[in-house]
C-alpha cells in the first residue's frame, strides 16, 4: 500500500484544510496565480471522471483491469483508484465524483471544469469492440453530475463516429446543451481521416460543436496497436469541414508518420501539430490544450514552444487531464526546476500545495512556468474560456 500511495495518490491532507494550514509563501503563490484571471471565465477544458458502474451509473472498466491475471493492468487500475481518492472499489463511482467535487469546491476561484464522457471502442462496421474498450463513461453520467453541481461542472459528450446512431446522438446531446465532443482516437479506434466520418463532421459543423481530440502518443490507456491514430495530421478532415478542433496536449508526445513526406519518415507529433497551427487554412479552427504538458516525459521542445511563442497563446486553452495530476509517479517538479521552468521557492510551495489539492497544484504550476532564461509566461487568457472557440 505504501508503494501504491507513492505511485498514485500521495496527497497527505484534505482539500478543506488548505485554507488554514497552507504556509504564507504557498498561499501567496496561490493568490498570485489567480490574481489576473477572471473567475467568471476560468475554465478547465479537460477533466476526466470515471467509475466501475457501482450505483447504476453504467460506467465500466475493462475486466482485465480488475483481475491479477493481468498484473500490469490491475496495478495501473489500482494507481488510478488511489489518485482519484477511491478507497472502496464497490463505491468507486461515488468516491471518484465526491473527491473531484471536493477538490474543485476548495479552490477559492474554481471556475468551471468540463467533465468528459468517454465512448466505447467501435469496429468499423459500427459494432462495439468491448475487448479494446479500456473504460466507458456515458453521456448521461456527465450530464447528471453537471446538473448536480452546476457551479462546478459543464458536460462534454463523447460519441464515436462509427456508431450507426452517431449523428442522432450528436443531435440529441446538442439539444440538451452539449457543446463539445471528446475523442481519444488511439484508444477508441477512430481514424479521424476516414471518409466515413464526413456525415459526423457535417453535423458537428451544423450544430456548432467543438471537437476535443487527443493528439500524439497515448500512455494513460491501452492504445499500443493504434498509436498511428493519434497523428495530428489525420484531423485535417475535421478541419476541412470547418469543425473547430482542440488537439489535446498539443500532441506533445511520441512520433508518427509524416503524411506529407513522400518518404513517409517519422516526425514528432508536436511538430505535426504545429504544421496544422501554422497552416493559414486553419486559422480560427485548430487549437491546442496544455493538459499533461508539465509531466516529466513531456518536458522540452513542446512545453518551451507553447510558453515562449506569444503568437500561439490565442490558440491555447488549459486542461488538467485529472486524475493524471494526482498520480504522484507523473508529477516530478525537480526536472522542471533543473530545466529552469520554475525556481526553488516555487517548487517548495508547489509541493506543499500538492499535498492538499493536486488539481489546484496543476493550475498554480502552470501559472508559475516561465521559458527558461526569460521572464516569458503563459498569459491569463490561456486559462479562460477562449472567445474564438465559442465554448
Residue pairs with C-beta under 8 A, 6 or more apart in sequence:
4 78
4 79
4 82
5 82
5 328
6 328
6 329
7 79
7 82
7 327
7 328
7 329
8 78
8 79
8 80
8 81
8 82
8 83
8 326
8 327
8 328
8 329
9 82
9 83
9 84
9 85
9 326
9 327
9 328
10 328
10 354
10 355
11 85
11 326
11 354
11 355
11 356
11 357
11 358
12 355
13 21
13 355
13 356
14 102
14 356
15 102
15 103
15 105
15 106
15 356
15 357
15 360
16 102
16 106
17 356
18 106
18 353
18 356
18 357
18 360
19 106
19 108
21 356
22 30
22 352
22 353
22 356
23 349
23 352
25 345
25 348
25 349
26 349
26 350
26 352
26 353
29 346
29 349
29 350
29 353
29 364
29 368
30 108
30 353
30 360
30 364
32 367
33 363
33 364
33 367
33 368
34 108
34 109
36 380
37 109
37 111
37 380
37 383
37 384
38 380
38 384
39 109
39 110
39 111
40 111
41 111
41 384
41 385
42 109
42 110
42 111
42 112
42 383
42 384
43 111
43 112
43 113
43 114
43 317
43 318
43 383
43 384
43 385
44 111
44 112
44 113
44 114
44 318
44 319
44 320
44 322
44 363
45 114
45 180
45 212
45 246
45 289
45 291
45 317
45 318
45 319
46 114
46 116
46 212
46 248
46 289
46 291
46 318
46 319
46 320
46 321
47 100
47 113
47 114
47 115
47 116
47 153
47 319
47 320
47 321
47 322
48 115
48 116
48 118
48 137
48 321
48 322
48 323
48 324
49 96
49 97
49 100
49 115
49 116
49 137
49 141
49 142
49 145
50 59
50 61
50 80
50 84
50 96
50 118
50 135
50 137
51 57
51 59
51 92
51 93
51 96
51 97
51 137
51 141
52 59
52 60
52 61
52 66
52 89
52 90
52 92
52 93
53 59
53 60
53 93
54 89
54 90
54 91
54 92
54 93
54 94
55 91
55 93
55 94
57 93
57 138
57 141
58 136
58 138
58 140
58 141
59 93
59 135
59 136
59 137
59 138
59 141
60 133
60 135
60 136
61 77
61 134
61 135
61 136
62 73
62 130
62 131
62 133
62 134
62 135
62 222
64 70
64 73
64 74
65 73
65 74
65 76
65 77
65 134
65 135
66 74
66 77
66 89
67 74
68 74
73 222
79 327
79 329
80 323
80 327
81 89
81 92
83 323
83 324
83 326
83 327
83 328
83 358
84 95
84 96
84 99
84 100
84 323
84 326
85 95
85 96
85 98
85 99
85 326
86 92
86 95
86 96
86 99
87 95
88 95
97 145
100 113
100 322
100 359
101 149
101 152
103 322
103 357
103 358
103 359
103 360
104 110
104 113
104 152
104 153
104 359
105 152
106 357
106 360
107 357
107 359
107 360
107 363
110 152
112 152
112 153
112 154
113 152
113 153
113 154
113 320
113 322
114 153
114 154
114 155
114 156
114 180
114 319
115 142
115 145
115 146
115 153
115 154
115 155
115 156
116 137
116 142
116 156
116 158
116 182
116 212
117 137
117 138
117 139
117 141
117 142
117 155
117 156
117 157
117 158
117 182
118 135
118 136
118 137
118 158
118 182
118 184
119 136
119 158
119 159
119 160
119 163
119 188
120 128
120 129
120 130
120 133
120 136
120 160
120 188
121 128
121 129
121 130
121 132
121 133
121 134
121 160
121 187
121 188
121 189
122 128
122 129
122 160
122 162
122 163
122 188
122 189
123 129
123 162
123 189
124 162
124 194
124 196
125 162
126 162
126 163
126 164
129 189
132 187
132 189
132 222
134 187
134 221
134 222
135 221
137 158
139 155
139 157
139 158
139 159
139 169
139 173
139 178
142 153
142 155
142 156
142 157
143 155
143 173
143 176
143 178
145 153
145 155
146 153
146 154
146 155
154 179
155 177
155 178
156 178
156 179
156 180
156 181
156 182
156 212
157 169
157 170
157 173
157 178
157 180
157 181
157 182
158 181
158 182
158 183
159 166
159 169
159 170
159 173
159 181
159 200
160 166
160 183
160 188
160 190
161 190
161 194
161 196
161 197
161 200
162 189
162 190
162 196
163 169
166 199
166 200
167 199
167 200
167 203
170 181
170 200
170 203
170 204
170 207
170 209
171 203
171 207
174 207
174 208
174 209
178 209
179 208
179 209
179 210
179 390
179 391
180 209
180 210
180 211
180 212
180 391
181 204
181 209
181 210
181 211
181 212
182 212
182 213
183 190
183 192
183 211
183 212
183 213
183 214
184 213
184 214
184 218
184 221
184 223
185 191
185 192
185 213
185 214
185 226
185 229
185 230
185 234
186 214
186 217
186 218
186 223
186 226
186 227
186 229
186 230
187 214
187 218
187 221
187 222
187 223
187 226
189 226
189 229
190 197
190 229
191 197
191 229
191 234
192 213
192 229
192 234
192 235
192 237
192 238
193 233
193 234
193 235
193 236
193 237
194 237
195 237
197 237
197 238
198 237
198 241
201 237
201 238
201 241
201 243
202 241
204 211
204 238
204 241
204 243
205 241
205 242
205 243
208 390
209 243
210 243
210 244
210 245
210 246
210 389
210 390
210 391
211 235
211 238
211 243
211 244
211 245
211 246
212 245
212 246
212 248
212 289
213 235
213 238
213 245
213 246
213 247
213 248
214 230
214 247
214 248
214 249
215 230
215 232
215 235
215 247
215 248
215 249
215 250
215 251
215 252
215 269
215 273
215 288
216 230
216 232
216 249
216 251
216 252
216 253
216 254
216 256
216 269
216 270
216 273
217 227
217 230
217 253
217 254
217 255
217 269
218 227
218 230
219 253
219 297
220 321
220 324
223 229
223 230
227 254
227 256
228 256
228 257
230 251
230 254
230 256
230 269
231 256
231 257
231 259
231 269
231 272
232 247
232 251
232 256
232 269
232 272
232 273
232 275
232 276
233 256
233 258
233 259
233 260
233 272
233 275
233 276
234 259
235 245
235 247
235 276
235 286
236 276
238 245
239 245
239 276
239 281
239 282
239 285
239 286
240 281
242 285
243 285
244 284
244 285
244 286
244 287
244 388
244 389
244 390
245 285
245 286
245 287
246 287
246 288
246 289
246 317
246 389
247 273
247 276
247 286
247 287
247 288
247 289
248 288
248 289
248 291
248 292
248 319
248 321
249 288
249 289
249 290
249 291
249 292
249 293
249 298
249 321
250 270
250 273
250 288
250 289
250 290
250 293
250 302
250 306
250 316
251 269
251 270
251 272
251 273
251 288
252 269
252 270
252 273
252 292
252 293
252 298
252 302
252 303
253 269
253 270
253 297
253 298
253 302
254 268
254 269
255 266
255 267
255 268
255 269
256 266
256 267
256 269
256 272
257 264
257 265
257 266
257 267
258 264
258 265
258 266
258 267
258 272
260 275
261 267
268 301
270 301
270 302
270 305
273 288
274 305
276 282
276 286
277 286
277 288
277 312
277 315
279 286
284 388
286 315
287 315
287 316
287 317
287 386
287 388
287 389
288 306
288 312
288 315
288 316
288 317
289 316
289 317
289 318
289 319
290 306
290 316
290 317
290 318
290 319
290 366
290 378
290 382
291 318
291 319
291 320
291 321
291 324
292 298
292 321
292 324
293 302
293 303
293 306
294 303
294 336
294 341
294 362
294 365
294 366
294 369
295 324
295 330
295 331
295 332
296 330
296 332
296 335
297 330
299 335
299 336
299 339
299 341
303 341
303 369
304 371
304 372
305 312
306 312
306 316
306 378
307 341
307 369
307 370
307 371
307 376
307 377
307 378
308 371
308 374
308 376
310 376
313 378
313 379
313 381
313 382
314 381
314 386
314 388
315 388
316 378
316 382
317 382
317 386
317 389
318 363
318 366
318 382
318 383
320 359
320 362
320 363
322 358
322 359
322 362
324 330
325 331
325 358
325 359
325 361
325 362
326 358
326 359
331 354
331 358
331 361
333 342
333 347
333 350
333 351
333 365
334 347
336 342
336 347
336 365
336 369
337 343
337 344
337 347
339 372
340 370
340 372
340 373
341 368
341 369
341 370
341 371
341 372
342 350
342 365
342 368
342 369
342 370
346 368
350 361
350 364
350 365
350 368
353 360
353 361
353 364
354 361
363 383
366 378
366 383
367 377
367 378
367 383
368 377
369 377
369 378
370 376
370 377
371 377
385 391
